Amino acid sequence: MLVELGIDSITESVYRILLTNPSGGIQQWAAQLDLPVAEVRRSLDQLSEMSLVTMSTEDSPQVQVIHPLLGLEALLARQQAELAARQQQVEETQAAAAELLAFYAHKQSTSSAGVQFLDGIDAIRSYIVTLHSRVREEFLTFAPGGPQTAENMRASRPLNTRMLKRGVQMRTIYLESIRRDRATMEHAQWLESLGAKIRTAPALPNRVIIHDQRTALIATDIENTAVGAVVVTNPGMISLLYTLFEQVWQSAEPFDASPERTPGKLTAQQAEVLRQMTQGRTDEAIAASLGVSTRTVRRISTNLLQLVGAQSRFQAGVHAVQRGYLPATPQ
């Protein structure tokens, strides 16, 4: 039963005898279990090493059993510490392997324009591990898709912890829709507690990561970011992406602020839905860009048509401009 804790069957039987007959001696315990005295002594040594019993150093050792609750809790804590150490070792090995693979892929690339393609989610995750290990100054992220998956948040925690503890400046822009998802909000709050800066925007152009203004990772398909990504190292392209990030950052809402209604009586999310409606985008496309369900977009669009007194989406754009809900010219 206790084999998962590293206790073999014979040692477990000795431990159970000690619990039921703690005042007996080695000879008595050996007789009860029909075991050689040497085998009982070996088991006692193992139990002592595991801090489940204490033994005197006299020739006829006195054995004192530690209360099982305390002893097993200490054993579990030690195993958890060992597991954490092994996990860290695995992560470091993964980072080293990912960096080696990225180096190999870079050397094999025939592109001379500072662009490299990553095929599939495994290649993307490996490269992200490499980015976290290489970043020294700044790590910028567009995080579309709305509420983040539990798996992604769990996987990113150790990477983000090590990066932020090194003093890296981290800025992330999430979609405004995360404000209605408790798990993602708690994750963002945790990031801020470590020194990261978080803001939200009603819509984001794509999933993008910019590392030290030297490398960028861009999803090839915003609606399915697991398909692949492009690694960009071309300085001109990096400059454009960095400028785009700064523009979105300046207009995004600070994480600890309540989103304001802009302009007129519209929230930023309503204004974004209305803007995309007038561009002729479908409800499904709008939902994907905002990280919400199609049902939510349909509800918002229906309310907007009523609010501006329009019968169609085209008419909604005209009325919205006339009533001051949208600017007359694109900003």
Helices and strands as residue ranges (DSSP letters): G 3-5, H 9-20, H 26-33, H 37-49, E 53-55, E 63-65, H 68-108, E 115-119, H 121-134, E 138-143, H 150-165, E 169-175, G 176-180, H 182-193, E 197-201, E 208-211, E 215-219, E 228-232, H 235-251, E 253-254, H 268-278, H 283-290, H 294-308, H 313-322
